[in-house]
């Protein structure tokens, strides 16, 4: 059975990732160690006071301030894990799994892997019989993603493979034509790889593009239409608004998670098939060379992370993965002794 389907429960162990909710609902996420301590202006909380307690326990620090300790849910882990690149937010990851119809046993291609947040959701969705192949151009980003995934699952899932390289060249070499069920593209210019994606997808397979700006959305939608290889693309975005509920004080939160990205999906047509024409009003949908020249990384909001900052993120992710391995070894030892 794949580690992606393993249940992480039982008492807290050395190496576990734990989310602490302290005074004023402030969150702290730590990797437990026997000699570890959480230092805040409210006092010191020793990790050893948590080890051996069950999920949902409350412990006090040196000043008597109480903290609620829980293993992070997937959404919590994704928001607190070390990042090499920007993550796909939980609200979008949930929609990606549904809109791309990621199912147990599916063969899924992901590009790029970023910090591994979306990979976690995809691995859970494909289950122990599926297969996720993640492509990433940068080896340092791939290193952070591997560590984050290993931290969450306790080891590297055997249903996951990370390929460092350009999808345009690497996908045809890694997977046979027509063998992929779903392709999820989180990249700056997804239209550049659409031909190899079409070759890799099985008829009826889904391609989903996650893009940040309206100009990217327009560009990839028109490109997909122009190929004649897919159904007419469908685009959406997801906004989540929380609510304050306390007695009769029921109102929307003052802040909300609004736009993070657009999702665009289309399905692969059978070879040689011409889809029925979709009648729509005339609109300006053509692009010239002068338009393409404006599609620079800066124009579409791509931001570089400094080498120093990235090295720090790699160290944080690696440290967390080491802790997860210790916790997994402890869990396995407990199971063998029972």
Buried (B, 14 or more C-beta within 10 A) or exposed (E): EBBBBBEBEBBBBBBBBBBBBBEEEEBBBBBBBEEBBBEBEBBEBBBEBBBEBEBEBEBEBEEEBEBBBBBBEBBBBBBBBBBBBBBBBBBBBBBBBEBBBBBEEBBBBBBBBBBBBBBBBBBBBBBBEBBBBBBBBBEBBBBBBBBBBBBBBBBBBEBBEBBBBBBBEBBEEBBEEEEBBBBBBBBBBBBBBBEBBBBBBBEEBBBBBBBBBEBBBBBBBBBBBEBEBBBBBEBEBBEBEEEEEEEEEEEEEEEEBEEBBBBBBBBBBEEEEEEEEEEEEEEEEEBEEEEEEEBEEEEBEBEEBEEEEBEEBBEBBBBBBBBBBBBBBBBEEEEEEE
